[in-house]
Amino acid sequence: MKFFNKLLCILLTTIILFAELPCAVVHAAGYDPQKPPEKLRVAEGGIGYNQYEGYYVDLEWEYPSGFIIPGTSGTYLNFYTQEVPKPYQSSSSVRMLKEGGIKVDASPALSPTSHRLKTLKSGTVYYIDATAYYRYFDGDIIRQSNESQPSNKIKVLTDIDINVISQGPYQIKIVWDDVWNSNGRIGYKLYVSDSDKFSYVPSRYIDPSSIGPGKPVQVNQADGKLEYIHTVSEPGKVYFVKIEPDITDPELLYYPQTSRTVAVSSFILARGTKISSSSEGTRWRLDWSPVYAGLSDIVDIKYEIYRGDMRTTELPGRIQTVSGNSISVILKPGEEEYIYFIIRAIVTRKDNGQPYYPGIRIESDRVMMKDYEVGAYPPMPEYVQEIAEVKSEVTHNSAVVLWRMPEKVTGEIDYDTSYDVWLVTDPNVLNDDDKLGQPVSWNLGDGAESRTSGRFTFNFDIVRNSSGSAAGISCT
């Protein structure tokens, strides 16, 4: 009897389970499959950076008809990213959930229709897509459906991070993201100007073949950055830098047209000249180059001189503030080995006293008192578009080129500077000394002169007006 009762209980339990199971399956199968959002895209101006959200991409999309499944208790969105990694770094190229569980409101209209993906990597190509899913009640239990098929996939390049560092009186170091696309490293257009408007400034093209060991652009693999040392024309001058990605991939529709503009000043050029010596010490004259004098009508410029000691970790202390470009200092015997000076320019607006270059430090490198000549390498010519109604231009049978007059550390025109000029039809021969041939040479101190080379005539002269002067050459 006990055995019969036990067997009856087992049979009843089994019947009940099988009776309930079809109800659960029918209940789940009663809902349609979830549709994905459609027409996923990047919003206009939707690629950027801020200090709170990092590098971001603003997405927009639309909802298909029948997106909300009747009887469900909520519909949600997931966003996936798939990074195109740098080959020398251990980044994952797997499609991963970036942000999910974003609830879709059905009333009064389906929303949201936009979302910001935050904390992305700078200068990185991503594939991005979206899926949807819903939740429903199974009795008292809330269950979740499978995800929909992915939406359309888009390809996006995030903002390129760029920085610039002073490397010397005539050099600045430009550092930016090394961007890799699915078909390899991309190229760039680099702009360097003394104006944030970048007027009449040609770009310097950087293609992938000029990047790498022994090339002009070096790779910092640890940071995933590219580094380029750019030669500038004047010491103690502020330069503005930006970079544009060169995108030829038709699949990569969304990318920043240009990086943010960054600025830095080249170092002020300074030197020490020994004036006199005695048993008590040596008197030196510390000279430095003035900051760009073309701003003198709207700014006030003063110079702070700091003295430091290389034997200690203390910060250098300010000893003088002057308006000129020279001071006299006395060093005790032996102090030349460890005492250094830094000259810092303070440039303010005449109308309100505010900094003319906010956040940009214009200063020299550490200056040791040594009796030597500086300026062994004259500055690179800086081209000028127009002066005294003379324009730099090229016609069908002639060319005119203007450039700034070279200056000594004291700010005087350096008339001892000579120039070598080549006229070529193939720019590739500029790096081949065997094919380049002999230049046409001219010394600035010789003034107006003509030179003939082959069938061409080179006319050298100095062009002046009330705001300054420039050297020039016309070729016919």
LOTOR-369538 format. One record per residue (C-alpha): residue in one letter; x, y, z. Coordinates in steps of 0.25 Angstrom, whole numbers, plus 5000, padded with zeros to 4 digits. Example, Ala and Ser with C-alpha at 12.3 -4.5 7.8 and 13.67 -1.06 7.14 Angstrom:
a504949825031 s505549965029 
% end
This chain:
m500050005000 k501150105004 f501850064991 f500550094983 n500350234989 k501850264987 l501750224972 l500450304971 c501050434976 i502250424966 l501250404955 l500450524959 t501650614960 t502150574947 i500750604940 i500750734947 l502150774942 f501850734928 a500550804928 e501150934933 l502350934923 p501550954910 c500951084917 a502351144919 v502851114905 v501551164899 h501651294908 a503151324903 a502851284889 g501651384888 y502551504886 d503151544873 p504651554871 q505251694875 k505651784864 p506951864865 p506952024863 e507252064849 k508052174842 l509052184853 r510052304850 v510952404857 a510252544860 e510752664853 g511952714861 g511852594870 i513252554871 g514052624883 y514652634896 n514352694910 q515052674923 y513852604929 e513452504919 g514752484912 y514752454897 y513352434892 v512452404880 d511052454879 l510152354872 e508752374866 w507752274861 e506352244857 y505352134861 p504652044851 s503152014851 g502751914861 f504051934870 i503251924883 i502651784885 p501251784891 g501151724905 t502651744908 s503051814921 g504151894915 t505151914903 y506651944904 l507851974896 n509251924896 f510451994888 y511651914884 t512951964879 q514051884872 e515451954872 v516451954861 p517751934869 k519151984867 p519951864863 y521051884873 q520051894885 s519251784892 s517851854890 s516651764887 s516051754873 v514851684878 r513451744878 m513051784892 l511851834900 k512251984902 e510952034909 g509651964911 g508351954917 i507852084912 k506352084914 v505452134902 d504252214906 a502952184898 s502152314901 p501952414896 a502952374885 l504052274885 s505252324891 p506352344893 t506852364879 s508252404882 h509352354892 r510752394895 l511852284896 k512852334906 t514252304911 l514752254897 k516252254893 s516752374886 g517152364871 t516552224870 v515652164859 y514452084864 y513352004858 i512052034865 d510651964865 a509451954874 t508451844878 a507151844885 y506451744895 y505251744903 r504751694917 y503451614920 f502751554931 d502751404932 g501751394944 d502451464955 i503751454948 i504351564939 r505151504928 q505951564917 s505851534902 n507051504893 e507751624887 s507251674873 q508151664861 p509151774861 s508851904854 n509651964843 k511051974846 i511752104845 k513252134845 v513752254854 l515152324857 t515152394870 d515852524873 i517352534871 d518052574883 i519252674880 n520252744888 v521452834885 i522752854894 s523852954892 q525152884889 g526053004887 p526153144881 y525853084867 q525152954869 i523852904875 k523452764877 i522052724872 v521352594878 w520052534873 d519252404872 d519852294863 v518552264856 w518352124850 n517252084841 s516851944836 n517751964824 g518952024831 r519452154837 i518852284832 g519552404827 y519352544832 k519452694828 l520252774838 y520052924840 v521053024848 s520753174848 d521053294856 s519553324855 d518453244860 k517753284847 f518753194839 s518653294828 y519453264815 v520153144823 p520353024814 s520252894820 r521352794822 y520952654817 i521352534826 d521052404819 p521252264825 s522552244818 s523252364826 i522852304839 g523852204847 p525252184850 g526252274842 k525052354837 p524652494840 v523452454849 q523752354861 v522852254867 n522752254883 q522152114884 a521952124899 d520952234897 g520452204884 k520952344879 l521652404867 e522752514870 y523352614860 i524352724862 h523952844854 t524952954851 v524353094853 s524953234849 e525053314861 p525353294876 g524453344887 k523253344877 v521853274879 y521453164869 f520153104867 v520052964862 k518852874857 i518852744849 e517852684840 p517652534837 d517752494823 i516552394821 t516452324808 d515552204813 p514152214807 e513652134819 l514152234829 l513052344828 y513252404842 y514552464846 p514952604852 q515352694840 t516452754849 s517052744863 r516952854873 t518052964872 v519152964881 a520253064884 v521653074889 s522753174889 s524153144884 f525153174895 i525753314896 l527153314891 a528153364902 r529653374904 g530653424914 t531753514911 k532953524920 i533153674924 s534253674934 s534853584945 s535553594958 s535853514970 e534453544976 g533753494963 t533353514949 r532453614943 w531553564932 r530553634922 l529353544920 d528753574906 w527453514900 s526653524888 p525353604888 v524053544886 y523353574873 a523353724872 g522253734862 l521253734874 s521853854881 d520753944877 i519753864885 v520553794896 d521453824907 i522653734909 k523453714921 y524553614925 e524653544938 i526053484941 y526153364950 r527453304956 g527553164960 d528553064966 m528752924959 r529252864972 t527952884979 t526452844976 e525952984979 l525253064969 p525953174963 g525653314969 r525353444962 i526453544963 q526053654953 t524953704944 v525353794933 s524853844920 g526153834912 n526853714906 s528153714915 i528553714930 s529853714937 v530153594947 i531353564956 l531753424959 k532753384970 p533853294966 g533353154962 e531953194961 e531953184946 e531953024948 y530553024955 i529853154954 y528853174943 f527853284939 i526453274932 i525853394925 r524353394924 a523553494916 i522253554921 v521353594910 t520153674914 r519053754906 k519253904907 d517653924908 n517353834919 g518653774925 q518253634922 p519253524917 y519353534902 y519653384901 p518853324912 g519453194917 i520753204908 r522053224915 i523053294907 e524453274913 s525853234911 d526453094914 r527453094926 v528653194922 m530053164928 m531053274928 k532053234917 d532853324908 y532453274895 e531853324882 v530353274879 g529653274866 a530553174859 y529353124851 p528553244845 p527053234846 m526253164835 p525653264825 e524253294829 y523453334817 v522653464816 q521353474807 e521453624805 i522253744809 a522253884803 e521253844792 v522253734787 k521553594788 s522153454788 e521553394775 v521853304764 t521453334749 h521653254736 n523053314734 s523453374747 a523453354763 v523653454774 v523953394788 l524053484801 w524553444815 r524853514828 m526153574831 p527053494840 e527353544854 k528453534864 v528153504878 t528153654881 g527053674871 e527953744861 i527853704846 d528953594843 y529553644830 d530653534831 t529653434827 s529753364813 y528753284805 d528853174795 v527653164785 w527353054776 l526253054765 v525752914762 t524552854755 d524552724763 p524552744778 n525052594780 v526452644776 l526552734788 n526952614796 d527952564786 d529252644786 d529752574774 k528552624765 l528352754772 g529452834766 q530152964770 p529353074776 v529253224774 s529853294786 w529653424792 n530053504804 l529053594811 g530153694813 d530353714798 g529053774796 a528353774783 e529053684773 s528753604761 r529253464758 t529153374745 s529053224745 g528753164732 r527653234725 f527053284738 t527353424745 f527253434760 n527053574765 f527353594780 d526853714788 i526353764802 v524953814803 r524553914814 n523353984819 s522954054832 s522653924839 g523953844836 s524753784825 a524953654817 a525953594808 g525453564794 i525853494781 s525153494767 c525453394757 t525253414742 
% end
